[in-house]
Amino acid sequence: PHGHGNTYAVNHTAKPDALREVFNDARFRKAMSVAINRDEIKELVYLGIGNPVQATPAAPGTVAFLTEENLTAYTEYDPDKAKALLDEMGLKDSNGDGVREMSNGEPLIIQMLYANAGGPVKIHELVQGYWADVGVKVTTREVTTDEYRTKGNANELLVTSWHDSQRAGVIVSQAIAMLAPPFGNPYQPGTGFEWVDWHNTDGAQGIEPPDDVKSLWELAGQFVLAPFGSEESDEIGHEIADIHTANLFKIGVVDGIGTPIVHAKTIGHLSNRTRGAAALHFPTPLQPPQT
Protein backbone atom coordinates (compact mmCIF):
# COMPACT_ATOMS: atom_id res chain seq x y z
CA PRO A 1 0.00 0.00 0.00
CA HIS A 2 1.00 3.59 -0.45
CA GLY A 3 0.11 6.47 1.82
CA HIS A 4 0.70 4.65 5.10
CA GLY A 5 3.81 6.70 5.90
CA ASN A 6 3.59 10.02 7.70
CA THR A 7 4.46 13.39 6.28
CA TYR A 8 5.16 16.62 8.14
CA ALA A 9 4.32 20.14 7.02
CA VAL A 10 4.89 23.46 8.73
CA ASN A 11 2.09 25.99 8.45
CA HIS A 12 3.15 28.51 5.81
CA THR A 13 0.43 30.94 6.89
CA ALA A 14 0.85 30.48 10.65
CA LYS A 15 -0.50 33.36 12.72
CA PRO A 16 2.66 34.17 14.73
CA ASP A 17 4.61 36.48 12.39
CA ALA A 18 8.06 35.34 13.53
CA LEU A 19 7.22 31.66 13.03
CA ARG A 20 5.64 32.36 9.65
CA GLU A 21 8.87 34.07 8.59
CA VAL A 22 10.84 30.96 9.56
CA PHE A 23 8.39 28.50 8.01
CA ASN A 24 8.34 30.33 4.67
CA ASP A 25 12.07 29.97 4.19
CA ALA A 26 12.67 26.82 2.13
CA ARG A 27 16.02 26.40 3.89
CA PHE A 28 14.15 25.70 7.12
CA ARG A 29 12.03 22.96 5.55
CA LYS A 30 15.12 21.40 3.97
CA ALA A 31 16.95 21.56 7.29
CA MET A 32 14.08 19.83 9.07
CA SER A 33 14.07 17.15 6.38
CA VAL A 34 17.75 16.25 6.54
CA ALA A 35 17.60 16.33 10.35
CA ILE A 36 15.32 13.26 10.29
CA ASN A 37 16.94 9.83 10.60
CA ARG A 38 14.64 7.91 8.28
CA ASP A 39 16.59 4.65 8.50
CA GLU A 40 16.17 4.65 12.27
CA ILE A 41 12.46 5.39 11.96
CA LYS A 42 12.14 2.55 9.46
CA GLU A 43 13.69 0.12 11.92
CA LEU A 44 12.06 1.33 15.16
CA VAL A 45 8.58 2.23 13.92
CA TYR A 46 8.01 0.06 10.84
CA LEU A 47 9.99 -3.07 11.76
CA GLY A 48 12.44 -2.54 8.92
CA ILE A 49 9.70 -2.39 6.26
CA GLY A 50 9.40 0.41 3.73
CA ASN A 51 11.76 2.93 2.21
CA PRO A 52 12.95 6.41 3.16
CA VAL A 53 11.20 8.75 0.76
CA GLN A 54 10.41 12.40 0.23
CA ALA A 55 6.81 13.59 0.08
CA THR A 56 5.45 13.96 -3.43
CA PRO A 57 2.15 15.44 -4.66
CA ALA A 58 1.18 12.08 -6.16
CA ALA A 59 1.97 8.64 -4.83
CA PRO A 60 4.88 6.63 -6.25
CA GLY A 61 3.69 3.64 -8.23
CA THR A 62 0.42 5.31 -9.20
CA VAL A 63 1.86 7.86 -11.66
CA ALA A 64 4.70 7.73 -14.17
CA PHE A 65 6.11 11.24 -13.89
CA LEU A 66 8.02 11.12 -10.58
CA THR A 67 11.81 11.09 -10.85
CA GLU A 68 14.42 9.68 -8.49
CA GLU A 69 15.19 13.26 -7.45
CA ASN A 70 11.53 13.81 -6.50
CA LEU A 71 11.61 10.70 -4.32
CA THR A 72 14.97 11.17 -2.61
CA ALA A 73 15.72 14.90 -2.40
CA TYR A 74 16.75 15.94 1.13
CA THR A 75 16.16 12.49 2.58
CA GLU A 76 19.76 11.90 3.64
CA TYR A 77 20.35 12.04 7.40
CA ASP A 78 22.72 14.97 7.82
CA PRO A 79 22.26 16.97 11.05
CA ASP A 80 25.39 19.00 10.29
CA LYS A 81 23.84 20.16 7.02
CA ALA A 82 20.64 20.97 8.90
CA LYS A 83 22.56 23.09 11.39
CA ALA A 84 24.41 24.87 8.60
CA LEU A 85 21.14 25.77 6.86
CA LEU A 86 19.65 27.10 10.10
CA ASP A 87 22.84 29.09 10.78
CA GLU A 88 22.62 30.53 7.27
CA MET A 89 19.09 31.71 8.07
CA GLY A 90 20.41 33.58 11.10
CA LEU A 91 18.72 31.26 13.60
CA LYS A 92 21.40 31.26 16.31
CA ASP A 93 21.47 29.85 19.82
CA SER A 94 22.88 32.99 21.41
CA ASN A 95 22.42 32.00 25.05
CA GLY A 96 23.66 28.41 24.72
CA ASP A 97 20.46 26.76 25.99
CA GLY A 98 20.26 24.47 22.97
CA VAL A 99 17.32 26.32 21.38
CA ARG A 100 17.76 28.72 18.48
CA GLU A 101 16.20 32.17 18.51
CA MET A 102 14.03 33.77 15.84
CA SER A 103 14.46 37.27 14.43
CA ASN A 104 12.38 38.75 17.27
CA GLY A 105 14.66 37.18 19.87
CA GLU A 106 12.13 34.60 21.02
CA PRO A 107 13.17 30.92 21.20
CA LEU A 108 12.23 28.77 18.23
CA ILE A 109 9.64 26.56 19.88
CA ILE A 110 7.00 24.74 17.83
CA GLN A 111 3.94 23.10 19.30
CA MET A 112 2.96 19.95 17.46
CA LEU A 113 -0.48 18.53 18.06
CA TYR A 114 -1.21 15.06 16.73
CA ALA A 115 -3.96 12.46 16.66
CA ASN A 116 -3.02 8.79 16.83
CA ALA A 117 -5.42 8.08 13.95
CA GLY A 118 -2.94 9.96 11.75
CA GLY A 119 0.04 7.69 12.33
CA PRO A 120 2.23 6.01 14.95
CA VAL A 121 2.87 8.09 18.08
CA LYS A 122 6.47 6.84 18.19
CA ILE A 123 7.34 8.64 14.96
CA HIS A 124 6.43 12.00 16.51
CA GLU A 125 8.62 11.27 19.53
CA LEU A 126 11.56 10.48 17.28
CA VAL A 127 11.09 13.54 15.06
CA GLN A 128 10.80 15.69 18.17
CA GLY A 129 14.23 14.45 19.22
CA TYR A 130 15.84 14.85 15.79
CA TRP A 131 14.69 18.45 15.49
CA ALA A 132 15.78 19.23 19.06
CA ASP A 133 19.26 17.95 18.17
CA VAL A 134 19.64 20.77 15.62
CA GLY A 135 18.24 23.47 17.92
CA VAL A 136 14.51 23.46 17.13
CA LYS A 137 12.43 22.71 20.21
CA VAL A 138 9.16 20.88 19.63
CA THR A 139 6.48 20.34 22.23
CA THR A 140 3.98 17.58 21.49
CA ARG A 141 0.45 16.94 22.68
CA GLU A 142 -2.00 14.28 21.62
CA VAL A 143 -5.53 15.43 20.80
CA THR A 144 -8.62 13.72 19.45
CA THR A 145 -9.00 13.31 15.72
CA ASP A 146 -11.91 15.76 15.74
CA GLU A 147 -9.89 18.43 17.56
CA TYR A 148 -6.92 17.92 15.25
CA ARG A 149 -9.06 18.33 12.15
CA THR A 150 -10.97 21.29 13.56
CA LYS A 151 -7.79 23.17 14.44
CA GLY A 152 -6.10 22.19 11.20
CA ASN A 153 -8.92 23.43 9.01
CA ALA A 154 -9.06 26.65 11.05
CA ASN A 155 -5.37 27.35 10.31
CA GLU A 156 -4.49 26.87 13.99
CA LEU A 157 -1.91 24.07 13.73
CA LEU A 158 1.77 24.99 13.46
CA VAL A 159 2.76 21.55 12.18
CA THR A 160 0.53 19.02 10.48
CA SER A 161 1.29 15.31 10.32
CA TRP A 162 -0.86 12.55 8.87
CA HIS A 163 -0.41 9.43 6.80
CA ASP A 164 -0.53 10.86 3.30
CA SER A 165 -3.22 8.62 1.89
CA GLN A 166 -5.00 10.85 -0.62
CA ARG A 167 -2.34 10.93 -3.34
CA ALA A 168 -3.23 7.99 -5.58
CA GLY A 169 -2.96 9.00 -9.24
CA VAL A 170 -6.62 8.27 -9.85
CA ILE A 171 -7.49 10.71 -7.06
CA VAL A 172 -5.17 13.65 -7.91
CA SER A 173 -6.11 13.36 -11.59
CA GLN A 174 -9.61 14.49 -10.62
CA ALA A 175 -9.00 16.93 -7.77
CA ILE A 176 -6.19 19.40 -7.08
CA ALA A 177 -6.32 19.27 -3.26
CA MET A 178 -2.91 17.57 -2.94
CA LEU A 179 -1.30 19.37 -5.87
CA ALA A 180 -1.91 22.97 -4.77
CA PRO A 181 -2.76 24.67 -1.46
CA PRO A 182 -4.01 23.68 0.97
CA PHE A 183 -2.29 20.37 0.09
CA GLY A 184 -4.96 18.44 1.94
CA ASN A 185 -8.66 18.05 2.62
CA PRO A 186 -10.96 18.39 5.66
CA TYR A 187 -10.03 14.89 6.83
CA GLN A 188 -6.31 15.36 6.27
CA PRO A 189 -5.75 19.11 6.86
CA GLY A 190 -2.96 20.74 4.94
CA THR A 191 -1.31 24.14 5.11
CA GLY A 192 -1.45 27.54 3.44
CA PHE A 193 -5.09 28.37 4.13
CA GLU A 194 -4.40 32.11 3.95
CA TRP A 195 -2.85 31.51 0.51
CA VAL A 196 -6.09 29.84 -0.51
CA ASP A 197 -8.10 32.84 0.73
CA TRP A 198 -5.88 35.14 -1.33
CA HIS A 199 -6.38 32.98 -4.40
CA ASN A 200 -10.14 32.63 -3.97
CA THR A 201 -10.70 36.37 -3.42
CA ASP A 202 -8.32 37.63 -6.13
CA GLY A 203 -6.06 39.10 -3.48
CA ALA A 204 -8.74 40.89 -1.44
CA GLN A 205 -8.13 38.66 1.59
CA GLY A 206 -5.48 36.33 2.93
CA ILE A 207 -1.74 36.33 2.31
CA GLU A 208 -0.14 36.55 -1.11
CA PRO A 209 1.81 33.34 -1.83
CA PRO A 210 5.17 33.07 -3.59
CA ASP A 211 5.28 32.69 -7.37
CA ASP A 212 5.87 28.94 -7.23
CA VAL A 213 2.62 28.48 -5.33
CA LYS A 214 0.72 30.67 -7.77
CA SER A 215 2.03 28.46 -10.58
CA LEU A 216 0.68 25.34 -8.88
CA TRP A 217 -2.94 26.42 -9.22
CA GLU A 218 -2.52 27.03 -12.93
CA LEU A 219 -0.65 23.78 -13.50
CA ALA A 220 -3.05 21.75 -11.37
CA GLY A 221 -5.98 23.12 -13.36
CA GLN A 222 -4.30 21.91 -16.54
CA PHE A 223 -3.41 18.54 -14.99
CA VAL A 224 -7.00 17.57 -14.16
CA LEU A 225 -8.09 18.40 -17.72
CA ALA A 226 -5.44 16.28 -19.45
CA PRO A 227 -6.16 12.55 -20.01
CA PHE A 228 -4.58 10.83 -17.04
CA GLY A 229 -1.41 8.96 -17.98
CA SER A 230 -1.04 10.75 -21.29
CA GLU A 231 2.18 12.45 -22.35
CA GLU A 232 0.56 15.83 -21.67
CA SER A 233 -0.57 14.73 -18.22
CA ASP A 234 2.88 13.42 -17.31
CA GLU A 235 4.63 16.57 -18.51
CA ILE A 236 2.41 18.76 -16.34
CA GLY A 237 2.67 16.34 -13.42
CA HIS A 238 6.46 16.36 -13.66
CA GLU A 239 6.50 20.18 -13.50
CA ILE A 240 4.22 20.11 -10.44
CA ALA A 241 6.40 17.50 -8.74
CA ASP A 242 9.57 19.52 -9.34
CA ILE A 243 8.00 22.59 -7.71
CA HIS A 244 7.10 20.47 -4.68
CA THR A 245 10.64 19.08 -4.51
CA ALA A 246 12.17 22.56 -4.62
CA ASN A 247 9.89 23.85 -1.87
CA LEU A 248 9.17 20.84 0.37
CA PHE A 249 5.64 21.91 1.19
CA LYS A 250 5.48 18.52 2.89
CA ILE A 251 8.36 16.48 4.30
CA GLY A 252 8.23 12.75 3.69
CA VAL A 253 9.67 10.12 6.01
CA VAL A 254 9.08 6.43 5.16
CA ASP A 255 6.56 4.94 2.76
CA GLY A 256 5.96 1.75 0.80
CA ILE A 257 5.06 0.04 4.06
CA GLY A 258 3.61 -3.38 3.44
CA THR A 259 0.40 -4.39 5.18
CA PRO A 260 -0.34 -8.07 5.81
CA ILE A 261 -3.85 -9.31 5.12
CA VAL A 262 -4.97 -12.25 7.27
CA HIS A 263 -8.06 -14.17 6.20
CA ALA A 264 -9.76 -17.49 6.73
CA LYS A 265 -9.31 -20.12 4.05
CA THR A 266 -13.08 -20.39 3.79
CA ILE A 267 -13.34 -16.87 2.32
CA GLY A 268 -13.71 -17.06 -1.41
CA HIS A 269 -13.11 -14.58 -4.21
CA LEU A 270 -10.14 -13.00 -2.39
CA SER A 271 -7.66 -12.06 -5.08
CA ASN A 272 -4.06 -10.98 -4.64
CA ARG A 273 -3.82 -7.20 -4.52
CA THR A 274 -0.77 -5.47 -5.97
CA ARG A 275 -1.62 -2.08 -4.57
CA GLY A 276 -3.88 -0.70 -1.90
CA ALA A 277 -4.79 2.83 -0.87
CA ALA A 278 -6.98 4.31 1.80
CA ALA A 279 -8.12 6.81 -0.83
CA LEU A 280 -9.71 3.95 -2.75
CA HIS A 281 -11.98 2.78 0.05
CA PHE A 282 -14.98 4.57 -1.45
CA PRO A 283 -15.49 2.04 -4.30
CA THR A 284 -14.94 -0.93 -1.97
CA PRO A 285 -18.68 -1.78 -1.67
CA LEU A 286 -18.71 -2.22 -5.44
CA GLN A 287 -15.98 -4.89 -5.22
CA PRO A 288 -16.94 -7.18 -2.34
CA PRO A 289 -14.28 -9.84 -1.64
CA GLN A 290 -16.89 -12.44 -0.75
CA THR A 291 -20.22 -13.20 -2.39
LUMTIKOL-998144 format. One record per residue (C-alpha): chain; residue in one letter; y, z, x. Coordinates in steps of 0.2 Angstrom, whole numbers, plus 2048, in hexadecimal, padded with zeros to 3 digits. Layout:
! LUMTIKOL-998144
REC  logu  zalo    y    z    x
REC     A     A    Y    Z    X
...
This chain:
! LUMTIKOL-998144
REC  logu  zalo    y    z    x
REC     A     P  800  800  800
REC     A     H  812  7FE  805
REC     A     G  820  809  801
REC     A     H  817  81A  804
REC     A     G  821  81D  813
REC     A     N  832  827  812
REC     A     T  843  81F  816
REC     A     Y  853  829  81A
REC     A     A  865  823  816
REC     A     V  875  82C  818
REC     A     N  882  82A  80A
REC     A     H  88F  81D  810
REC     A     T  89B  822  802
REC     A     A  898  835  804
REC     A     K  8A7  840  7FD
REC     A     P  8AB  84A  80D
REC     A     D  8B6  83E  817
REC     A     A  8B1  844  828
REC     A     L  89E  841  824
REC     A     R  8A2  830  81C
REC     A     E  8AA  82B  82C
REC     A     V  89B  830  836
REC     A     F  88E  828  82A
REC     A     N  898  817  82A
REC     A     D  896  815  83C
REC     A     A  886  80B  83F
REC     A     R  884  813  850
REC     A     F  880  824  847
REC     A     R  873  81C  83C
REC     A     K  86B  814  84C
REC     A     A  86C  824  855
REC     A     M  863  82D  846
REC     A     S  856  820  846
REC     A     V  851  821  859
REC     A     A  852  834  858
REC     A     I  842  833  84D
REC     A     N  831  835  855
REC     A     R  828  829  849
REC     A     D  817  82A  853
REC     A     E  817  83D  851
REC     A     I  81B  83C  83E
REC     A     K  80D  82F  83D
REC     A     E  801  83C  844
REC     A     L  807  84C  83C
REC     A     V  80B  846  82B
REC     A     Y  800  836  828
REC     A     L  7F1  83B  832
REC     A     G  7F3  82D  83E
REC     A     I  7F4  81F  831
REC     A     G  802  813  82F
REC     A     N  80F  80B  83B
REC     A     P  820  810  841
REC     A     V  82C  804  838
REC     A     Q  83E  801  834
REC     A     A  844  800  822
REC     A     T  846  7EF  81B
REC     A     P  84D  7E9  80B
REC     A     A  83C  7E1  806
REC     A     A  82B  7E8  80A
REC     A     P  821  7E1  818
REC     A     G  812  7D7  812
REC     A     T  81B  7D2  802
REC     A     V  827  7C6  809
REC     A     A  827  7B9  818
REC     A     F  838  7BB  81F
REC     A     L  838  7CB  828
REC     A     T  837  7CA  83B
REC     A     E  830  7D6  848
REC     A     E  842  7DB  84C
REC     A     N  845  7DF  83A
REC     A     L  836  7EA  83A
REC     A     T  838  7F3  84B
REC     A     A  84A  7F4  84F
REC     A     Y  850  806  854
REC     A     T  83E  80D  851
REC     A     E  83B  812  863
REC     A     Y  83C  825  866
REC     A     D  84B  827  872
REC     A     P  855  837  86F
REC     A     D  85F  833  87F
REC     A     K  865  823  877
REC     A     A  869  82D  867
REC     A     K  873  839  871
REC     A     A  87C  82B  87A
REC     A     L  881  822  86A
REC     A     L  887  832  862
REC     A     D  891  836  872
REC     A     E  899  824  871
REC     A     M  89F  828  85F
REC     A     G  8A8  837  866
REC     A     L  89C  844  85E
REC     A     K  89C  852  86B
REC     A     D  895  863  86B
REC     A     S  8A5  86B  872
REC     A     N  8A0  87D  870
REC     A     G  88E  87C  876
REC     A     D  886  882  866
REC     A     G  87A  873  865
REC     A     V  884  86B  857
REC     A     R  890  85C  859
REC     A     E  8A1  85D  851
REC     A     M  8A9  84F  846
REC     A     S  8BA  848  848
REC     A     N  8C2  856  83E
REC     A     G  8BA  863  849
REC     A     E  8AD  869  83D
REC     A     P  89B  86A  842
REC     A     L  890  85B  83D
REC     A     I  885  863  830
REC     A     I  87C  859  823
REC     A     Q  873  861  814
REC     A     M  864  857  80F
REC     A     L  85D  85A  7FE
REC     A     Y  84B  854  7FA
REC     A     A  83E  853  7EC
REC     A     N  82C  854  7F1
REC     A     A  828  846  7E5
REC     A     G  832  83B  7F1
REC     A     G  826  83E  800
REC     A     P  81E  84B  80B
REC     A     V  828  85A  80E
REC     A     K  822  85B  820
REC     A     I  82B  84B  825
REC     A     H  83C  853  820
REC     A     E  838  862  82B
REC     A     L  834  856  83A
REC     A     V  844  84B  837
REC     A     Q  84E  85B  836
REC     A     G  848  860  847
REC     A     Y  84A  84F  84F
REC     A     W  85C  84D  849
REC     A     A  860  85F  84F
REC     A     D  85A  85B  860
REC     A     V  868  84E  862
REC     A     G  875  85A  85B
REC     A     V  875  856  849
REC     A     K  872  865  83E
REC     A     V  868  862  82E
REC     A     T  866  86F  820
REC     A     T  858  86B  814
REC     A     R  855  871  802
REC     A     E  847  86C  7F6
REC     A     V  84D  868  7E4
REC     A     T  845  861  7D5
REC     A     T  843  84F  7D3
REC     A     D  84F  84F  7C4
REC     A     E  85C  858  7CF
REC     A     Y  85A  84C  7DD
REC     A     R  85C  83D  7D3
REC     A     T  86A  844  7C9
REC     A     K  874  848  7D9
REC     A     G  86F  838  7E1
REC     A     N  875  82D  7D3
REC     A     A  885  837  7D3
REC     A     N  889  834  7E5
REC     A     E  886  846  7EA
REC     A     L  878  845  7F6
REC     A     L  87D  843  809
REC     A     V  86C  83D  80E
REC     A     T  85F  834  803
REC     A     S  84D  834  806
REC     A     W  83F  82C  7FC
REC     A     H  82F  822  7FE
REC     A     D  836  811  7FD
REC     A     S  82B  809  7F0
REC     A     Q  836  7FD  7E7
REC     A     R  837  7EF  7F4
REC     A     A  828  7E4  7F0
REC     A     G  82D  7D2  7F1
REC     A     V  829  7CF  7DF
REC     A     I  836  7DD  7DB
REC     A     V  844  7D8  7E6
REC     A     S  843  7C6  7E1
REC     A     Q  848  7CB  7D0
REC     A     A  855  7D9  7D3
REC     A     I  861  7DD  7E1
REC     A     A  860  7F0  7E0
REC     A     M  858  7F1  7F1
REC     A     L  861  7E3  7FA
REC     A     A  873  7E8  7F6
REC     A     P  87B  7F9  7F2
REC     A     P  876  805  7EC
REC     A     F  866  800  7F5
REC     A     G  85C  80A  7E7
REC     A     N  85A  80D  7D5
REC     A     P  85C  81C  7C9
REC     A     Y  84A  822  7CE
REC     A     Q  84D  81F  7E0
REC     A     P  860  822  7E3
REC     A     G  868  819  7F1
REC     A     T  879  81A  7F9
REC     A     G  88A  811  7F9
REC     A     F  88E  815  7E7
REC     A     E  8A1  814  7EA
REC     A     W  89E  803  7F2
REC     A     V  895  7FD  7E2
REC     A     D  8A4  804  7D7
REC     A     W  8B0  7F9  7E3
REC     A     H  8A5  7EA  7E0
REC     A     N  8A3  7EC  7CD
REC     A     T  8B6  7EF  7CB
REC     A     D  8BC  7E1  7D6
REC     A     G  8C3  7EF  7E2
REC     A     A  8CC  7F9  7D4
REC     A     Q  8C1  808  7D7
REC     A     G  8B6  80F  7E5
REC     A     I  8B6  80C  7F7
REC     A     E  8B7  7FA  7FF
REC     A     P  8A7  7F7  809
REC     A     P  8A5  7EE  81A
REC     A     D  8A3  7DB  81A
REC     A     D  891  7DC  81D
REC     A     V  88E  7E5  80D
REC     A     K  899  7D9  804
REC     A     S  88E  7CB  80A
REC     A     L  87F  7D4  803
REC     A     W  884  7D2  7F1
REC     A     E  887  7BF  7F3
REC     A     L  877  7BD  7FD
REC     A     A  86D  7C7  7F1
REC     A     G  874  7BD  7E2
REC     A     Q  86E  7AD  7EB
REC     A     F  85D  7B5  7EF
REC     A     V  858  7B9  7DD
REC     A     L  85C  7A7  7D8
REC     A     A  851  79F  7E5
REC     A     P  83F  79C  7E1
REC     A     F  836  7AB  7E9
REC     A     G  82D  7A6  7F9
REC     A     S  836  796  7FB
REC     A     E  83E  790  80B
REC     A     E  84F  794  803
REC     A     S  84A  7A5  7FD
REC     A     D  843  7A9  80E
REC     A     E  853  7A3  817
REC     A     I  85E  7AE  80C
REC     A     G  852  7BD  80D
REC     A     H  852  7BC  820
REC     A     E  865  7BD  821
REC     A     I  865  7CC  815
REC     A     A  857  7D4  820
REC     A     D  862  7D1  830
REC     A     I  871  7D9  828
REC     A     H  866  7E9  824
REC     A     T  85F  7E9  835
REC     A     A  871  7E9  83D
REC     A     N  877  7F7  831
REC     A     L  868  802  82E
REC     A     F  86E  806  81C
REC     A     K  85D  80E  81B
REC     A     I  852  816  82A
REC     A     G  840  812  829
REC     A     V  833  81E  830
REC     A     V  820  81A  82D
REC     A     D  819  80E  821
REC     A     G  809  804  81E
REC     A     I  800  814  819
REC     A     G  7EF  811  812
REC     A     T  7EA  81A  802
REC     A     P  7D8  81D  7FE
REC     A     I  7D1  81A  7ED
REC     A     V  7C3  824  7E7
REC     A     H  7B9  81F  7D8
REC     A     A  7A9  822  7CF
REC     A     K  79B  814  7D1
REC     A     T  79A  813  7BF
REC     A     I  7AC  80C  7BD
REC     A     G  7AB  7F9  7BB
REC     A     H  7B7  7EB  7BE
REC     A     L  7BF  7F4  7CD
REC     A     S  7C4  7E7  7DA
REC     A     N  7C9  7E9  7EC
REC     A     R  7DC  7E9  7ED
REC     A     T  7E5  7E2  7FC
REC     A     R  7F6  7E9  7F8
REC     A     G  7FD  7F6  7ED
REC     A     A  80E  7FC  7E8
REC     A     A  816  809  7DD
REC     A     A  822  7FC  7D7
REC     A     L  814  7F2  7CF
REC     A     H  80E  800  7C4
REC     A     F  817  7F9  7B5
REC     A     P  80A  7EB  7B3
REC     A     T  7FB  7F6  7B5
REC     A     P  7F7  7F8  7A3
REC     A     L  7F5  7E5  7A2
REC     A     Q  7E8  7E6  7B0
REC     A     P  7DC  7F4  7AB
REC     A     P  7CF  7F8  7B9
REC     A     Q  7C2  7FC  7AC
REC     A     T  7BE  7F4  79B
